[in-house]
Amino acid sequence: MKLSRPARRALLVVHVVASAAWLGLTLGLLALGLTAATTASAATLEAGVRGMKLFADWLLLPVAFLTLASGVVLSLGTPWGLARHRWVWTKFWLTLATTTATLFALRPGVNAAVAAVAAGGPVPDAGDVLFGPVVSLSAYVFMTVISLLKPWGLTRRGRRLRGATRRRVPAAGPS
């Protein structure tokens, strides 16, 4: 399947905007987590973890799934392919891993922090509100860098497909 140029461009805009939104949400989570982990004010602590819950429950997963879906469609609809270039393959697996971690680690950690604070206690573990955003932010910055630099070349599958394409194209020569 090959995307038309207008479709590819529109999808690229969606993918970049969703990725930037995911990065921005993660920075917001980190700021709220740092505030919650370092404040002495009960009201500020509660506001921080409740803000994190709002981000985690309503914004992160839709943006994560939009980033993942648009990236997969882009890779399948362009010559980059999903498993032809190492940088695309790496981004796919990191996006899938961070989406899964958001669903099964970050959200439960934030929910536990909100429950503890709502019961009048402190955040049970500052790592619950800091670890997820730090890891996610690191992954998103890394994915942004490899999107720009496109390192590492072709995968084994990509080399095989390129070789098969070259064998099918007749060599241009004198007639």
Secondary structure, 3 states (H helix, E strand, C coil): CCCCHHHHHHHHHHHHHHHHHHHHHHHHHHHHHHHHHHCCCHHHHHHHHHHHHHHHHHHHHHHHHHHHHHHHHHHHCCCCCCCCEHHHHHHHHHHHHHHHHHHHHHHHHHHHHHHHHHCCCCCCCHHHHHHHHHHHHHHHHHHHHHHHHCCCCECHHHHHHHHHHHHHCCCCCCC
